[in-house]
Amino acid sequence: MSSNILNQFLSENLEDLRNKGLYNEIDPLESANGPIIKINRKELINLSSNNYLGLATNDTLKTIAKEAVDKYGVGAGAVRTINGTLQIHVELEETLAKFKHTEAAIAYQSGFNCNMAAISAVMDKNDAILSDELNHASIIDGCRLSKAKIIRFNHSDMDDLRAKAKEATESGQYNKVMVITDGVFSMDGDIAKLPEIVKIAEEFDLITYVDDAHGSGVLGKGAGTVKHFGLSDKVDFQIGTLSKAIGVVGGYVAGKQQLIDWLKVRSRPFLFSTSVTPADAAASKKAIEMLMESTALNEKLWENSEYLKAGLKKLGFNIGDSETPITPCIIGDEVKTQEFSKKLNEAGVYAKSIVFPTVPRGTGRVRNMPSAAHTKEMLDQALTIYEAVGKELEII
Ligand SMILES: *Cc1c(COP(=O)(O)O)cnc(C)c1O
């Protein structure tokens, strides 16, 4: 028998979401998540994936993954600390440390898990965390899990951060104070002001933590936001994902050997959840080696991003102030934003609408994620569709 209280809770809340048009219907892909995707037997130009470099469908990586399955099987068989550490996991971590120019690195099952793992391994109820108000949900949850006092600062507002860092450290209330930020903010595509954050951290002896999920593979010729600013030895925790530009799945923390040693004995997702599959580890390692050997995909990503941005801007769309390939088309009104995304879809472009509460009210947008795998023809076709739908809805 199922609980009546639960059933009532679920049906009331689901109905409420559906009535408000906030229930997210998922469209399964009938193809790989490449530059062209197939949904409901229809082909669409895909401007919604985080597969920045097109590596999710790369032939070399597919071969490497298959070879890893033949050698190691489909699963790792245990958590890392029992006997689920295969040689390929160690090789992946060594490669990650080289990629990030750090002493060591530790791999996790996802970027989300990194934040569950790393923050609470170091911070506790006697500590404080200064957190950018637009930080990713997994950072917010990771901070909560640590039980540290969370002090939010205004988005990329260095005066606010400085004042709050001063107050927190001078109060003598906390053993440790950490500052934590996304490297690249995923909704607007702006870059964290890391040189200033590092300076403030040095002044007040803050622990620095940068989650660079959207920066790795993208900025710093691929090595990420920290490298972009030349701060590799100034940031304590560099978090990355293997699920976006790297094209596979997983996450990692890169930093000093001592930090990684500690995470290997104290971070709970490492101790209590099975490691990524051999195929994931092998494909991720190879993808990172490819990024270190050649910047061609990275250059193609930027070329395509500039092309799409220039095209949308010329058509008269408000594309915000993005400094990265993330290209929002800001519409404002939530209902109109959703209608715009729907009409783009009908015309052959898959670009998701993002509205409150993911972004502030009145700043609804369709977010475009160009990749290295798009051709000029695909982008031109997308721009033609944008123009037609934009005019139809009187957005341009
Ligand atoms: C996407 C993202 C994550 C989650 O990464 P996954 O590997 O998909 O779990 C974590 N942090 C930030 C900042 C992200 O943008």
The ligand as a Gaussian input file, in Angstrom:
#p B3LYP/6-31G(d) Opt

LIG

0 1
 C       27.096000      21.703000     -14.988000
 C       27.717000      22.106000     -13.735000
 C       27.969000      21.172000     -12.723000
 C       27.527000      19.745000     -12.834000
 O       28.395000      18.976000     -13.622000
 P       27.979000      17.487000     -13.972000
 O       29.257000      16.844000     -14.378000
 O       26.979000      17.555000     -15.074000
 O       27.409000      16.882000     -12.738000
 C       28.617000      21.602000     -11.580000
 N       28.982000      22.887000     -11.427000
 C       28.746000      23.806000     -12.371000
 C       29.191000      25.215000     -12.150000
 C       28.093000      23.458000     -13.560000
 O       27.862000      24.371000     -14.496000

